[in-house]
């Protein structure tokens, strides 16, 4: 079990206390069906070094392994989808870095266990790149990143076969509006008349600040 406190100074300055494993699992069990849906998106606005996100990822990858371990290509595609659905923000850069490294380590070890020597280095490179975009240093209260710029998240959507389309959105616009418990990319179903309707999520979402042409999922790092 990981420590709940790194230092008294961090508690005093940032209110940093990590949730222990038992509580993480108890809370995630309340939304168990969503944690086991490969494409279901999760945002942790104070992710620390990843206690919640790590467990979400493990649960998703367990589902991927149960369905696709006999097909390395399918396993890697759906493992990519699982990783790309997880988002986090932390006000401390070392936490964000540790979270990214922790999630990457989980993907690497789980993939090796599931499909043995068939893990493609390009797949792991793509996972590393996605985590750099999805786990950010920033302030979820001000919605600004560590450089004082608006937090921007990438949406990764499988459009056909192995092709993935990336669209970037301002977090402030994604959370604008509406429910006490908003979710990413329109999944809360809130309707705003000046947003556009997204067929994939069947909800209204803001316009993307940037779009990229579809590429194979293992090439996403070449498209940014």
ZIJOJO-V800764 format. One record per run of one state. SS is the DSSP state (~ for helix, > for strand, _ for the rest). FROM is the first residue (numbers start at 1). TO is the last residue. Records with the same first field share a line. If there is no record, write none. Layout:
SS: FROM-TO + FROM-TO
This chain:
_: 1-7 + 15-20 + 30-31 + 36-41 + 45-50 + 69-71 + 85-85 + 91-92 + 119-120 + 140-143 + 146-149 + 151-151 + 161-162 + 175-183 + 187-195 + 199-202 + 206-209 + 212-214 + 223-224
~: 8-14 + 21-29 + 32-35 + 51-68 + 72-84 + 93-118 + 121-134 + 171-174 + 184-186 + 217-222
>: 42-44 + 86-90 + 135-139 + 144-145 + 150-150 + 152-160 + 163-170 + 196-198 + 203-205 + 210-211 + 215-216
